[in-house]
Amino acid sequence: MPYQAVIREYDRLELGHHHAFAQAVVPLKGEMQIEIGGHFKQLTVGSVGLIAPETLHDSETTSGSRFLIIDVSDRAAISQFFRNANDSHQELSPLALKYLNFVASLTDTFEVDANGAASILNTALELATGRTTDFIDQNAITQRLQSVKEQLPTHNKISDIAKEGGYSVSSLQKKLKASYGKSPKQLQLEMRLDKALALLRSTDQSIATIAFQIGYENASSFTNLFKKHFGLTPSDYRAQYRASMTSHG
């Protein structure tokens, strides 16, 4: 099972040991003095101890203490919730504390519903660690994809952009489609034409210069593409735009 949870009562010293799975230790009653990877922590009600896989730890508890112990062997969950050794002890929010007490009341039922247990315990870990959606990683991924997208107008080969961004071509195609609803080629064309429109409206640059700026070495290819999409040549569009601005002025 990727997740398991039990209630344990300690009134003794647990000598140093380690295990292949990760573990979250939540005091329900009493206290625990615990050493995790050489760092001494005091766990009390309202806190959680996070023990990464293969981390040496030992503990000593007050008499009659009770703890919710969550064992985690799921690799994705371990990566998300136990990746930082400095986070081996955290205070719980009021919501997390209430939810974990609720989880403690369900431990007897988890063995008969592994899928339900996994969902409940994953939520418990999200609340306990504050990593509900992994904002930092997701933000970095979004910024990386945005950076790749911004390079589309100036590159002719999608494969070059993918390589520079650290993606395979197929992976980049899927990610751009998922985020923007369009293929790399569609986005590239849209961005190039948007820039062309802006330059035609705001500058006196020649058509050849604009074509080169947006990634076309051949001005006639740009003109034909522009006319296909807008029904006008770039020169005619510029003339019409300026005439309309004059008439409205």
N, C-alpha and C positions, 0 to 999 in steps of 0.2 A: 504493500500500500504506500502511495506517495506521502500520505499524512497519517499520523496516529496521535491520539490524545488520551492521556490517562490522568487520574488524580492520584498523587502519591503523598504519603505522610512520612516525614523524616523526624527522627529524634537522635540522630547519630552523625558521626563523621564519615563523609564519603571521600575515600582516598583518591588520589589523582588517577584519572582514566580518560580515554578518548574513544570516539566511535565514528563510523563512516558517514553517518547522517548528521544533519544540523538539528539543533534543539532550542526551543524557547521555554524558559522557566518563569512561570507566573505565580507569585505568592498569593494564596487565597486566605491564609491565616499564618501568623508568625513571621519569622525572619530567616534569612539565609546569608551567611558569610560565604562568598564564593570567589574562587580564583579562576579566572578565565584567561588562558594564554599568558600567565604571568601578571595579570592585572587583578587586584583585589577589589571586589565590589560588595556592597551590602544591599541585598534585595529585600524590600519590604512590600507590604500590600500597596498597590498603586505603581509598581514598577515591573519591568520585565528584563530578564537576562537572556542574551542571544549568544549561542555557542555555535560557531562554525564547525563544519566537519573536520575531524582529526585534530581538534584543538584540545590540548591537555587542560583538564579542569578538575578541581576538587572543591568540597563544600562542607560546611558545618551549620547545623540548623538548631533553632530553639525547640524545646520539647513540644510535641503536639502540632507542629507546623504542617500545613497542607499546601500543596502546589499543583497547579495545572501544568502538565508537561506535554509539549507538542513536539513530536519527532517529525522531521521533514527530510524525505529522501528525493523529492522532486527537484531536478536540476534547475529548472527555470525559477522555482520559488527560492531555492538556495541562493542563486545569483542575485535575485531581487532583494531579498530580506536579510541575507547574512554576508553580504559582500565586503562590508567594512568592519575590520576588527575593532576599530575605535568606538563602534556603536554597540559594544557588548552589554551595555546597561542603559536603559532608557526609562524615563518617566511616562506613565500612561495618561492619556487624556481621560476626562470623565466618561466620554462615550466608549472609548476602548475598554476601560475598566468594567463598565456595565456589560458590554458585549462578551468579554472574556468570562465573566461570572455566569452569563447565560450559557456560553460554550461548556463551562465546567458542569453544568446541570445536564448536558446532553451526552457526555462521554460514554455512557452505557449503551447508547443506541448507534454509535458510529460504526461498529463492526458489521452491522446488518445493512448499512447503506453507505458504501465506500464513496460513491460519487457525491452524495449529499454531504458527507463528512469533509471531503476535499474542498468543496465550495465554502462551507462554513469556516473551516480552519484557515483557508486562504484569506478570507475576509478578516478573520481574527488577526492574522499576521499583518495585513495591510493597515489595520487600525493601530495595532501595537507599535509598528515601526514608522507610521506616518508616510509610507511609500505607496499610496493608494493607486497612483497611475504612473509612477516612475517619471515625474515631470522633467527631471534634468536630462535623462537619456532621451526622452521623446523630443524635448526641445532641441537637443543637439542634432538628432536625426532630421527634424524639420528644417533647421538652418542649413544643414548639409545639402538637402534636396533643393532648397531654395537657391543656394549658391550654384548648384549644377544647372538649374533652370535658367538663371541669369546669364549663363554662358552660351545658351542655345543660339542666340542670334549671330554670334561671332564665329561659330564653328560650323564647318560644312559636314563633318563626319560625326554622327552620333556616337560612334565607337570611340572616338578620341575623348569626347566629353565623359562618357561612361568610365573610361580608363582613368582619367584625371580625378574623377570623383570617387573612385574605388568601387565601382559597380560593374557587373557584367551588363551587356547590352539588354538582354532579356529582363534582368532585374530592374534596370533603370526604366525600361518601358512600362513595366508593371507598376512601379512606385509612382511615376508621373501620372499614369492613367488613374491610379487610385486617388491621388491627391488633387489632380487638376481636371480629371475627366477627359484628357486628350493624350494622344500619342506624342512622343518627342517631336516628330516631324510637324504635326499639327500645331503644337506650341511654338515651335521655331518659326513657322510661317506667320502665325498670328503676331508674334512679338516683332518680327521683322517689318511686317506691314504697318503695325502700330507706330513703330519708330519712323518709318518712311512718311506716314501721314503727318506726324509731328514736325519732321524736318521740312516737308513741303510747305506746311503752314507757317512755320516760324523763321525760316532762313531763305536766302537767295542762292543757296548752293545748287550747282548743276545737277542734272539727273544722274549723270555718271558718278559724281562724287557721292551722292546719296546712296546710289546702288552699292558702291564700294563700302560705304560705312555700315550698311546693314548686312553685308556678307555676300554680295554678288559682284563678281569680277566683270561680268558682261552686262552692260547697261540695257541692251535690247532684251535680254532674258528677264531682267527686272521689270522693264516696261510691259512686256507681254503678260507677265504674272500679275502685275498690278491691274492691268486692263481686264484680265479674266475675272478678278475679284470685285472690282469696283465699277467696271463698265466705262472707265475713262483712262486715258494715258496719264502718267504722273504730271506732265505739263498741263494737260487740260484740267486736271483736278486742282492744281495750284491756281490756275487762272480763274476757275469758277469760285474757288474759296475766296480769293482776293476781291473778286467782283461782288460777292455777297457781303463781304465785310464793308466794302465801300458804300454799297447801297443802304446798309443798315447804319452806317455812320452818319 
